[in-house]
Amino acid sequence: MSAYLLRLFFAGLALIATSGCGQKTPAAAASGAALVKVRFQTDWFPQPEHGGYYQALAKGYYAAEGLDVAILPGGPNAQVMSSVAVGRADLGMTNGDDVIVAVARGVPIKMVAAEMQRDAQGILFHAEHPIRSLQDLQGKTIMAGAGSTWIEVVRQKLGVKFNLIPLVGDLARFVNNPEFVQQCFVTNEPYFVGQRGVSVGALLIANETYEPYRVMFAGQTFLTQHPDVVAKFVRASLRGWVDYLTGDPAPANKLLAAKRSDLTPEFMAYSIKAMNDYQLVLGNAAKGERVGLLTAARLTKQIALLQEIGVLDKPVAVNEVATFEFIPAQP
């Protein structure tokens, strides 16, 4: 997490602390057969990368568990972790790295399940100048998010040196320069560049050295007071993800399109295919992965790596950053 993002985080924490107090808990709001209200904060505007949650909402999987889930859209200043930490939201989603770093700095949150077995961040390149491994970045200039953990991993662990320019949302520089390389999400930018007639490729940043989860997480207070609600939310969300990626995604896509007119059927189909092709959510069965799975071994390795490259302020234990009690048993 960059210093800038950290400043935003703690500023948001102070701001939210006053507005999040005094709200009724989901348990207190429920009476009789009433559904328990749950607020789930996403990291970005509604998109197919949130499709499993919208599928669970559209097909009634949350309601079947007795939950009334409100999916709170994110954006550039979503401040997901601070919202969850102070109770403005009950659960949230983000990169697993960020949860580990936040816990090391005293933020009271904990992972409860994996949303993705590996993060969707990648390297976008022109097909005529392929990037086959992260070592191929040696000596190149790349547009990427300053302070991103993967940059320090590549530089310190892999010994790859490259120049960095700030990441912006405009794809014009990439489109107009065949040798341009930039950070992307493999579920997103390759599609839009391809729509402009450019032949592109994308390399997933996740590798044997650095393979962060994307996770669902809860605030410590909410987790302690409402473990049954967390269990139901995780169960319904994972059911939604499996259905979204292996069944008919139309129910979720209809909800997504209603919230964002720029989400075309073609783009949503592309994103779903990318999530399956890269085994992001359902995982690689040959490696023992499955939907929702978090393992102590991977988290231990991740914590050690973050500490080695100087990202963590202090050591943390796996049981401080994650709980495994909500992970579904091997089918």
C-alpha positions in Angstrom: 0.0 0.0 0.0 1.4 3.4 -1.0 2.0 6.2 1.5 -0.7 8.2 -0.4 -3.2 5.4 0.0 -2.4 5.0 3.6 -3.1 8.7 4.2 -6.4 8.3 2.5 -7.1 5.2 4.6 -6.5 6.8 8.0 -8.2 10.1 7.0 -11.2 8.0 6.0 -11.0 6.1 9.3 -11.3 9.3 11.3 -14.1 10.6 9.1 -16.1 7.4 9.2 -15.7 6.8 12.9 -18.3 9.5 13.8 -20.8 8.6 11.1 -20.7 4.8 11.7 -21.5 4.9 15.4 -24.9 4.1 16.8 -26.2 2.1 13.9 -28.3 -0.9 14.7 -26.6 -4.3 14.2 -28.1 -6.7 11.7 -29.1 -9.0 14.6 -30.9 -6.1 16.3 -32.7 -5.2 13.2 -34.0 -8.7 12.6 -37.3 -9.8 14.3 -39.2 -12.9 13.7 -38.9 -13.9 10.1 -37.4 -10.6 9.0 -34.3 -10.8 6.9 -31.0 -9.7 8.6 -29.6 -6.6 7.0 -26.0 -6.9 5.8 -23.9 -4.1 4.2 -21.2 -5.4 1.8 -18.7 -2.8 0.5 -17.1 -3.4 -2.9 -13.8 -1.9 -4.0 -15.0 -0.4 -7.3 -18.0 0.5 -9.3 -20.3 -2.4 -10.2 -18.6 -4.7 -12.7 -18.4 -8.4 -13.6 -15.6 -8.9 -11.1 -18.4 -8.5 -8.5 -20.7 -10.8 -10.5 -20.9 -13.6 -7.9 -22.4 -11.2 -5.3 -24.9 -9.8 -7.7 -25.8 -13.4 -8.8 -26.4 -14.3 -5.2 -28.6 -11.2 -4.8 -30.5 -11.7 -8.1 -31.2 -15.4 -7.6 -32.2 -15.1 -3.9 -29.3 -17.0 -2.4 -28.8 -14.4 0.3 -32.5 -14.3 1.0 -32.5 -18.1 1.3 -29.9 -17.7 4.1 -32.1 -15.1 5.8 -30.1 -12.1 4.7 -31.0 -8.8 3.1 -27.7 -7.8 1.5 -27.0 -4.3 0.3 -24.1 -4.2 -2.1 -22.4 -0.8 -1.6 -20.6 0.4 -4.8 -17.0 1.5 -4.4 -14.8 3.8 -6.5 -11.5 5.6 -6.4 -12.1 6.7 -2.8 -14.1 3.8 -1.5 -11.9 3.3 1.6 -13.2 -0.2 1.9 -11.1 -1.3 4.9 -11.8 1.8 7.0 -15.5 1.5 6.3 -15.6 -2.1 7.5 -13.3 -1.4 10.5 -15.5 1.2 12.0 -18.8 -0.5 11.1 -20.0 1.6 8.2 -20.1 -1.6 6.3 -20.3 -5.1 7.8 -18.1 -6.9 5.2 -15.9 -5.9 2.3 -13.6 -7.1 -0.4 -10.1 -6.1 -1.4 -6.6 -7.4 -2.2 -5.3 -9.8 0.5 -2.0 -7.9 0.7 -3.9 -4.8 1.9 -5.6 -6.7 4.7 -2.3 -8.1 6.0 -0.7 -4.6 5.9 -3.7 -3.0 7.6 -3.8 -5.6 10.4 -0.1 -5.1 11.0 -1.0 -1.4 11.6 -3.7 -2.2 14.0 -6.8 -2.1 11.8 -9.4 -4.5 13.3 -10.4 -6.5 10.3 -9.9 -10.2 9.3 -10.2 -12.3 6.1 -13.1 -14.7 6.1 -12.8 -16.3 2.6 -11.2 -15.9 -0.8 -13.0 -14.1 -3.5 -10.3 -14.9 -6.0 -7.5 -17.5 -5.7 -5.2 -15.0 -7.3 -5.4 -11.3 -8.0 -6.5 -10.2 -11.5 -3.7 -7.6 -11.9 -1.6 -8.1 -15.0 0.9 -6.6 -17.5 -0.7 -5.4 -20.7 1.5 -5.5 -23.9 1.3 -5.3 -27.6 1.3 -8.7 -29.3 4.3 -7.8 -31.5 6.4 -7.1 -28.3 5.4 -9.9 -26.0 6.1 -10.1 -22.3 6.4 -13.8 -21.4 7.6 -13.4 -17.9 8.1 -10.7 -15.3 11.9 -10.9 -16.1 11.1 -9.5 -19.5 10.3 -6.2 -17.8 14.1 -5.7 -17.4 15.1 -2.3 -18.6 11.6 -1.4 -19.8 9.4 1.6 -18.9 6.1 0.5 -17.4 3.1 2.6 -16.4 1.9 1.2 -13.1 0.5 2.2 -9.7 3.3 3.6 -7.6 3.6 1.8 -4.3 2.1 -1.4 -5.6 3.4 -4.4 -3.7 4.1 -6.4 -6.8 6.6 -3.7 -8.0 8.7 -4.2 -4.9 8.5 -8.0 -5.2 9.8 -7.9 -8.8 12.5 -5.4 -8.0 13.7 -7.0 -4.7 13.0 -10.7 -5.1 13.4 -11.2 -8.8 16.1 -8.5 -9.3 14.3 -7.0 -12.3 15.0 -3.3 -12.8 12.6 -1.1 -14.8 11.5 2.5 -15.0 8.1 3.5 -13.6 5.7 6.2 -14.8 2.4 6.9 -12.9 -0.7 4.9 -13.9 -3.5 6.8 -15.5 -6.9 5.6 -16.7 -6.5 6.7 -20.3 -5.4 4.0 -22.8 -4.4 6.4 -25.5 -0.6 6.1 -24.8 -0.8 2.4 -24.9 -2.8 2.3 -28.2 -0.5 4.8 -29.9 2.9 3.2 -28.9 3.5 -0.4 -29.9 6.3 -0.7 -27.3 4.3 0.7 -24.4 3.7 -1.6 -21.4 1.3 -0.9 -18.5 -0.4 -2.5 -15.5 -3.9 -3.7 -16.1 -6.6 -6.0 -14.9 -6.7 -9.0 -17.2 -10.5 -9.0 -17.0 -10.7 -5.4 -18.3 -8.2 -3.4 -20.3 -7.3 -6.1 -22.9 -10.9 -6.0 -24.0 -11.1 -2.2 -24.5 -7.7 -2.1 -26.3 -8.8 -4.9 -28.5 -12.0 -3.0 -29.4 -9.7 -0.3 -30.8 -8.1 -2.8 -33.2 -4.9 -3.4 -31.3 -3.6 -6.9 -30.9 -2.6 -7.3 -27.3 -1.6 -9.8 -24.7 -1.7 -9.8 -20.9 0.6 -11.5 -18.4 -0.9 -12.3 -15.0 1.4 -10.8 -12.3 0.6 -13.6 -9.8 3.3 -16.3 -9.8 4.9 -18.8 -7.5 6.8 -16.1 -5.7 3.9 -13.6 -5.3 0.3 -14.8 -5.5 -2.0 -12.7 -3.3 -5.7 -13.6 -2.8 -8.5 -11.2 -3.3 -10.6 -11.7 -0.2 -13.8 -11.1 1.6 -13.2 -9.7 5.1 -15.1 -8.6 8.1 -14.6 -6.2 11.0 -13.4 -7.8 14.2 -16.4 -6.6 16.2 -19.0 -7.7 13.6 -17.2 -11.1 13.3 -17.3 -11.6 17.0 -20.9 -10.6 17.5 -22.4 -12.2 14.3 -20.4 -15.3 13.2 -23.6 -16.9 12.0 -24.3 -14.0 9.7 -20.7 -14.1 8.3 -21.1 -17.8 7.7 -24.4 -17.3 5.8 -22.9 -14.4 3.7 -19.9 -16.4 2.7 -21.9 -19.5 1.8 -24.4 -17.6 -0.3 -21.6 -15.5 -2.0 -19.6 -18.6 -3.0 -22.8 -20.2 -4.3 -23.4 -17.1 -6.4 -19.8 -17.1 -7.7 -20.0 -20.7 -8.9 -23.4 -20.1 -10.5 -22.2 -16.9 -12.2 -19.1 -18.5 -13.7 -20.5 -21.9 -14.6 -24.2 -21.3 -15.2 -26.3 -18.6 -16.7 -24.9 -15.2 -15.6 -27.9 -13.2 -17.0 -29.5 -12.5 -13.6 -26.4 -10.8 -12.2 -25.6 -9.1 -15.5 -29.0 -7.6 -15.6 -28.5 -6.0 -12.2 -25.0 -4.8 -13.2 -26.2 -3.3 -16.5 -29.0 -1.5 -14.7 -26.3 0.2 -12.5 -23.9 1.0 -15.3 -25.0 1.6 -18.9 -21.4 1.1 -20.2 -21.4 -2.5 -19.2 -22.2 -4.2 -22.6 -23.0 -7.9 -22.9 -19.8 -8.3 -24.9 -17.6 -6.9 -22.2 -19.3 -8.8 -19.4 -18.9 -12.0 -21.4 -15.2 -11.2 -21.9 -14.7 -10.6 -18.2 -16.4 -13.9 -17.3 -14.2 -15.8 -19.8 -11.1 -14.1 -18.4 -12.0 -15.1 -14.9 -12.4 -18.7 -16.0 -9.4 -18.8 -18.3 -7.1 -17.4 -15.6 -8.7 -19.6 -13.0 -9.1 -16.6 -10.8 -12.2 -17.5 -8.7 -12.8 -21.2 -9.1 -9.1 -21.9 -8.8 -6.8 -24.6 -10.3 -8.0 -28.0 -9.0 -4.6 -29.5 -9.9 -3.0 -27.2 -7.2 -5.7 -28.1 -4.7 -7.5 -24.8 -5.1 -11.3 -24.3 -5.0 -13.8 -21.5 -4.7 -13.4 -19.5 -1.4 -10.3 -21.4 -0.2 -7.7 -19.7 2.0 -4.8 -21.7 3.2 -2.5 -21.1 6.2 0.5 -22.1 4.1 -0.1 -19.5 1.4 -0.8 -16.8 3.9 2.3 -17.6 5.9 4.4 -17.3 2.7 2.7 -14.1 1.8 3.3 -12.5 5.3 7.0 -13.6 5.2 7.4 -12.0 1.7 5.7 -8.7 2.7 8.0 -8.5 5.8 11.1 -9.3 3.7 10.5 -6.5 1.2 9.8 -4.0 4.0 6.0 -3.6 3.5 5.0 -4.7 7.0 5.6 -2.5 10.0 5.7 -5.5 12.3 5.3 -9.3 12.1 1.8 -10.7 12.2 0.5 -14.2 12.6 -1.8 -16.0 10.2 -4.6 -16.2 12.8 -4.5 -12.4 13.2 -5.2 -11.8 9.5 -7.6 -14.6 8.7 -10.1 -17.1 10.0 -10.7 -20.4 8.3 -14.0 -21.4 10.0 -16.2 -20.1 7.2 -14.4 -21.9 4.3 -16.6 -24.7 2.9 -15.3 -28.2 3.3 -13.8 -30.0 0.3 -16.7 -31.2 -1.8 
